Amino acid sequence: MGDGRHLVRPATAGDAVMLHLMAAATFPLAAPGTPPDDIKLFISQNLGVEQFRQHLANPLCRLLVAEAGGTPAGYAMINLQTEADPLVLPLLARTPSIELSKFYLLVGRQGSGLADELMDAVLEEARQTDAASVWLGVHDANDRPNSFYERHHFVRRGKKTFRVGNSDAVDLIRERIL
């Protein structure tokens, strides 16, 4: 999927290092107010090359890469397991539901239309499953992504605590009915 300048494609096994580098560059934006040492710890424990290799090999995981002008500029990860987090399940309006686990664009690529194209690809992947909805968690103080998700019809359903290193963050749980 793409318009000549932008392309959204499935990630391949050879993308693990690039996905890690994008995750390391973008995750700090997702946790405003979190101490830098906790962000570094979270990245090392959850967003390393080996973790991405495992995700890429997992048939219940879909990773998409967004490119601008042939250069990686963002990525999304969809968890196709329909057994939602037990803390999230009671908040959801429709099940089964799959999780949009990660959705990030590099600084400088926001506002280019690429995020809309990446979201369209995510929703197309979701529609290929038996899921009735897609859910995600987003930091409650992260205004730009919250506005983006609202624009894409992800409705607030509640809150949950999300552990980042040794710190707790509050995530808004959002759901989009398919």
C-alpha positions in Angstrom: 0.0 0.0 0.0 1.5 3.4 -0.9 1.2 6.5 -3.0 4.7 6.6 -4.6 6.3 8.5 -1.8 4.9 6.3 1.0 4.8 2.6 1.2 3.4 0.3 3.9 4.7 -3.3 3.7 4.9 -6.4 5.9 8.1 -6.6 7.9 10.5 -9.4 7.1 13.0 -11.3 9.2 15.7 -9.0 7.9 14.0 -6.0 9.5 14.6 -6.9 13.1 17.6 -4.5 13.6 15.8 -1.7 11.8 12.7 -2.2 13.9 14.7 -2.1 17.1 16.4 1.1 16.0 13.0 2.7 15.2 11.6 1.5 18.5 14.6 2.9 20.4 14.1 6.3 18.7 10.3 6.5 19.0 9.4 4.8 22.4 10.7 7.7 24.5 8.0 9.9 22.9 5.3 7.5 24.1 6.1 7.9 27.8 6.1 11.6 28.7 7.5 12.3 32.1 9.0 8.8 32.5 12.6 8.9 33.8 15.1 8.3 31.0 16.7 5.3 32.9 13.3 3.6 33.0 12.8 4.2 29.3 16.2 2.7 28.5 15.4 -0.3 30.7 12.1 -0.8 29.0 13.7 -0.7 25.5 16.4 -3.1 26.5 13.9 -5.6 28.0 11.1 -5.3 25.4 12.3 -3.7 22.2 15.6 -5.3 21.4 16.6 -7.0 18.2 16.0 -10.5 19.7 12.5 -9.5 20.8 11.7 -8.3 17.3 13.1 -11.5 15.8 10.7 -13.4 18.1 7.7 -11.2 17.1 8.6 -11.7 13.4 8.7 -15.5 13.8 5.4 -15.5 15.7 2.4 -16.4 13.5 0.1 -14.5 15.9 2.0 -11.2 15.4 2.0 -8.9 12.4 4.6 -6.2 11.9 4.2 -3.5 9.3 6.8 -1.1 8.1 6.0 2.4 6.9 8.4 3.9 4.4 8.8 7.4 3.1 10.8 7.8 -0.1 12.2 4.3 0.4 13.4 4.9 3.9 11.8 3.3 7.0 9.9 5.9 8.9 7.6 4.0 11.2 6.1 0.7 12.2 3.1 -1.0 13.7 2.7 -4.3 15.5 -0.6 -6.2 15.8 -1.1 -8.9 18.3 -3.6 -11.3 16.7 -4.3 -13.3 19.9 -8.0 -12.6 20.6 -7.7 -13.3 24.3 -7.4 -9.7 25.5 -5.4 -8.7 28.6 -7.5 -9.7 31.6 -7.4 -6.1 32.8 -8.6 -4.9 29.5 -11.2 -7.4 28.6 -13.9 -6.0 30.9 -13.4 -2.6 29.3 -14.0 -3.7 25.8 -17.4 -3.2 24.1 -16.9 -6.0 21.5 -14.9 -9.2 21.5 -13.1 -11.0 20.2 -10.6 -8.2 20.0 -7.0 -7.9 18.8 -4.4 -5.5 20.2 -2.6 -2.8 18.2 0.5 -3.2 20.4 2.8 -0.6 18.7 2.2 2.3 16.4 5.1 4.7 15.9 6.5 7.2 13.4 9.9 8.8 13.5 10.0 12.4 14.5 9.7 14.5 11.3 7.3 12.1 9.7 4.2 13.0 11.7 1.8 15.1 9.8 2.9 13.7 6.4 -0.1 11.4 5.9 2.0 8.4 6.5 0.4 7.6 9.9 -3.0 7.5 8.2 -1.7 5.1 5.6 -0.1 2.9 8.3 -3.4 2.9 10.2 -5.4 1.9 7.1 -3.0 -1.0 6.7 -3.4 -2.0 10.3 -7.2 -1.9 10.0 -7.1 -3.9 6.8 -5.0 -6.6 8.6 -7.5 -6.6 11.5 -10.5 -7.1 9.1 -8.8 -10.2 7.8 -9.3 -11.9 11.2 -12.4 -12.9 13.1 -11.9 -9.9 15.5 -14.9 -7.6 16.2 -12.6 -4.8 17.4 -9.1 -3.5 17.8 -7.8 -2.2 21.1 -4.7 -0.3 22.2 -3.2 1.5 25.2 -1.8 5.0 24.9 -0.2 7.2 27.6 -2.9 9.4 29.0 -0.6 12.5 28.8 0.3 11.9 25.2 -2.0 14.4 23.4 -0.9 14.0 19.8 -1.4 10.2 19.5 -4.6 10.5 21.5 -6.0 13.0 19.0 -4.9 10.7 16.2 -6.6 7.7 17.6 -9.8 9.7 18.2 -9.8 10.8 14.6 -9.5 7.1 13.6 -12.5 6.2 15.8 -10.7 4.6 18.7 -13.0 5.3 21.7 -11.8 5.6 25.2 -12.9 2.6 27.3 -10.9 3.0 30.5 -7.5 3.1 32.0 -4.8 0.7 33.1 -1.3 0.8 34.6 1.6 0.2 32.2 5.0 -0.6 33.6 7.9 1.2 32.0 11.2 0.1 33.6 10.7 0.8 37.3 7.9 3.4 36.8 4.2 3.1 36.4 2.4 5.0 33.6 -1.3 5.4 33.1 -2.5 4.2 29.7 -5.9 5.0 28.2 -7.5 1.9 26.7 -9.1 2.7 23.4 -11.1 0.5 21.1 -12.3 0.6 17.5 -15.1 -1.5 16.4 -14.5 -3.2 13.1 
